[in-house]
């Protein structure tokens, strides 16, 4: 009758075989601490216990795509911005929603007829999204004037020096979310005739 070989799991765990094939018994492993405890055994391995790992560290955006995603997330979170909305009969109303390293997010409301006037954002780039109602954007470049209607779900990415006007040309109020990076420190206003002679934004 053939002899069956022992499986690895059936062999003694504390033995190894030398090159000559003879078994050598290993001593029991020494404990690194006199009381047998280590930092991991006391505190728990954070990989084994996910509740011990930090999950509240913010992941701040650093690229245009990440800024656009942040604006989409804020726009979709109606419970976050809707209770803050106010309207001002004399001018656009605005409130800062969020700040982070190198960026800030603003909430704006627009009554019918309210306009930003033609302006740029200095050296800041921007992302804007309409979250309620609709806005009309007019842009001015050497190629002439362009017009587009912005509705909820759409976004505009604005490069530094981009020259435009945003106006509520509809009959209902509108609300929009704007992100600027770096944070907005200058906003240059232009008359329409001056704006037509501005250099093309790069």
Protein Blocks (a to p, Z undefined) as FASTA:
>chain_A
ZZddddfklpcfkbccdfkopacdddddddfbfnlpafklmnopaklmmmlpcfkbccdd
fbfklmmmmmmmmmmmmmlmmmmpccdfkbccdddfbdcehiacddddddehiaebjade
hjaccddddfehjdddddddfkbccdddddehiacdddehiacddddfbfbdcddddddd
dddfbdcdddfklmmmpccdZZ
